[in-house]
Structure formats: C-alpha cells, structure tokens
Amino acid sequence: MRKLPTLVREKANANLVCSRTRHATYFSGWFLTFTNKICVFELAKYIEKKKNIGMEEARKEAKEFIRKHNINVIHDFIPEDEVNKFEKESNEKLKKIGKIYLECHRPDSIIVLSFKKRGINKVISTDETFRICAIFLGMDGASMPSFDAIISRELRKIFDYRKKKWNKGRRKR
C-alpha cells in the first residue's frame, strides 16, 4: 500500500486567511492536511482580533475554515516531562547551530510532539523555530512566506519594473 504524503499547517493564521490563492496548493487534495486543536484556538483569536468580532463567532469562522478545507484536527496528550525534555534538548541544539535568538517553547513544542506522535512527516510553517524543532524530530520542515513577505515581494516587482522602464526612457535621449 502506498503511503500518502502528509502536510502539516501549524498556526493557521493570516497566511491562510488572507492569501488563499498563494497557498491553494496546500489544500488541493493531494495532501492530507492536519492541524492541532491549539492552532484552531489561535486561529479563532486571530479572527476575533482582525475582524473585531466576538470569540464565539470567531470560533465558528475558524471551524468553518477547517471544515471547508478538509483539515484534520488532532489533539494528543503529551506528558509534561516529555515536553520539558524536548524543549531543553531543542534549545541546546539551537544554540549549537548558532540560532541563539530562537527558543523552543510551549505551545509549539506540544504541537510538534503531537504531530510526531501521529507520524506526520512534513511541517509547513511561517515560524522558523517550529520548523527547526520539527527537523530535530526527523520531520521535513518547509517555510511558508508570511502575508507581509508576499506584499513586499510584489511591491519590489512593481518598483523594479518602474525603475527599469525609467532607465530605458533616459537612455533614448
């Protein structure tokens, strides 16, 4: 039996809400997509703040987003001593590779350990610490550009085009 590739989206936040066209391939049906129950709560908090609505309505929108995109929500109990051990080891490894400014902490450590427990093999996130900690556990970590990065890239393209067009116009004279 062929093993299906799995795809994880940690922290379904502005990237998923605001930039659906850019990330549509993550929800194309070729992957099994998982998130943690903690992430659903974080998404609801983000929606509440962004749309200035009540928490109950934000939770409904978050659940609707999860349902609409066929995202599987998982929640596993991870013992506290296992979380503490993982955080300590990860922080030591981060210091060894020169990423002193990064720190593995809760709830990210709980989420990544939960994914590992379920056998998920790929993590896609905007959070660098989360991706690196997933790599420490043997998962593949890939980045997803933030919405601000996408806007910046598009603005650079516009201004580079204008600059090139302006330079061409000056040479003709």
C-alpha positions in Angstrom: 0.0 0.0 0.0 1.3 3.4 -1.0 1.9 5.8 1.9 0.2 9.2 1.3 2.3 12.3 1.8 1.2 14.3 4.8 1.3 18.0 5.1 1.0 20.0 8.3 0.0 23.5 8.7 1.0 24.9 12.1 -0.8 28.0 13.2 -3.5 28.6 10.6 -3.2 32.4 10.6 -3.1 35.3 8.2 -1.3 33.3 5.6 -4.3 31.0 5.2 -7.0 33.6 5.7 -5.6 36.4 3.6 -3.6 34.7 0.9 -5.7 31.8 -0.3 -4.5 31.9 -3.9 -0.8 31.6 -2.9 -1.4 28.7 -0.6 -4.2 27.0 -2.5 -1.9 24.2 -3.5 -1.6 23.1 0.2 -5.4 22.4 0.1 -5.6 20.9 -3.3 -6.5 17.4 -2.1 -3.1 15.8 -2.9 -2.1 16.0 0.7 -3.6 15.0 4.0 -3.6 18.2 6.0 -3.5 18.3 9.8 -3.5 20.9 12.5 -3.6 20.8 16.2 -6.6 21.8 18.4 -4.4 24.5 19.9 -3.9 26.0 16.4 -7.7 26.2 15.9 -8.0 28.3 19.1 -5.1 30.5 17.9 -6.9 31.0 14.5 -10.1 32.0 16.4 -8.1 34.5 18.4 -6.6 35.9 15.2 -10.0 36.2 13.5 -11.5 37.9 16.7 -8.8 40.5 16.7 -8.7 41.1 12.9 -12.4 41.3 12.3 -13.3 42.8 15.7 -16.0 40.2 16.4 -16.9 38.1 19.4 -15.0 34.9 20.4 -18.0 32.6 19.7 -18.4 34.0 16.2 -14.6 33.8 15.6 -14.7 30.1 16.7 -17.5 29.4 14.3 -15.5 31.0 11.4 -12.4 29.1 12.4 -14.3 25.8 12.5 -15.9 26.6 9.1 -12.5 27.3 7.6 -11.2 24.0 8.9 -14.2 22.1 7.6 -14.2 23.8 4.2 -10.5 22.9 3.6 -10.8 19.4 4.9 -8.2 19.9 7.6 -8.0 17.1 10.1 -7.8 18.4 13.7 -5.7 16.3 16.1 -5.2 16.5 19.8 -2.9 14.2 21.8 -1.9 14.2 25.4 1.9 14.8 25.7 3.3 14.3 29.2 4.8 17.5 30.7 8.2 15.8 31.4 8.4 14.8 27.7 7.7 18.4 26.7 10.2 19.8 29.1 12.9 17.4 27.9 12.2 18.2 24.2 12.3 21.9 24.9 15.6 21.6 26.8 17.2 19.4 24.1 15.9 21.6 21.2 17.2 24.8 22.8 20.6 23.3 23.3 20.7 22.2 19.6 19.5 25.7 18.5 22.4 27.2 20.4 24.9 24.7 18.8 23.8 25.7 15.3 24.1 29.4 16.1 20.4 30.3 16.3 20.8 31.9 19.7 17.8 34.2 19.0 15.4 31.3 18.7 13.8 29.3 21.5 11.6 26.3 21.6 8.6 26.9 23.8 5.0 26.0 24.5 2.6 25.6 22.8 4.8 25.0 19.7 6.6 22.2 21.4 3.4 20.4 22.3 2.1 20.8 18.7 5.2 19.4 17.1 5.4 16.5 19.6 1.7 15.8 18.8 2.5 15.7 15.1 5.4 13.4 15.6 3.3 11.1 17.8 0.8 10.8 14.9 3.5 10.0 12.3 3.2 13.3 10.4 6.3 13.7 8.2 6.1 17.3 6.8 5.6 20.6 8.6 4.9 23.9 6.8 5.0 27.0 8.9 6.0 30.7 8.9 7.6 30.1 12.3 11.3 29.3 12.0 11.7 27.8 15.4 8.8 25.5 14.8 10.2 24.2 11.5 13.7 23.7 13.0 12.3 21.8 16.0 10.3 19.6 13.6 13.5 18.9 11.7 15.1 17.8 15.1 12.4 15.2 15.4 13.1 13.9 11.8 10.2 15.6 10.0 10.7 17.7 6.9 10.2 21.4 7.6 9.3 23.8 4.9 8.6 27.6 5.1 5.5 29.4 4.0 6.0 33.1 3.3 4.1 35.4 5.5 1.5 37.7 4.0 3.8 40.7 4.6 6.6 39.0 2.7 4.3 38.4 -0.2 3.2 42.0 -0.3 6.9 43.2 -0.1 7.9 40.9 -2.9 5.1 42.2 -5.1 5.9 45.8 -4.3 9.6 45.2 -5.2 8.5 43.8 -8.6 6.4 46.9 -9.3 9.2 49.3 -8.3 11.9 47.3 -10.2 9.7 47.4 -13.3 9.2 51.2 -13.0 13.0 51.7 -12.4 13.9 49.6 -15.5 11.2 51.4 -17.5 12.5 54.8 -16.3 16.2 53.9 -17.1 15.3 52.8 -20.6 13.5 56.1 -21.2 16.5 58.1 -20.1 18.9 56.2 -22.4 16.9 57.1 -25.5 17.5 60.8 -25.1 
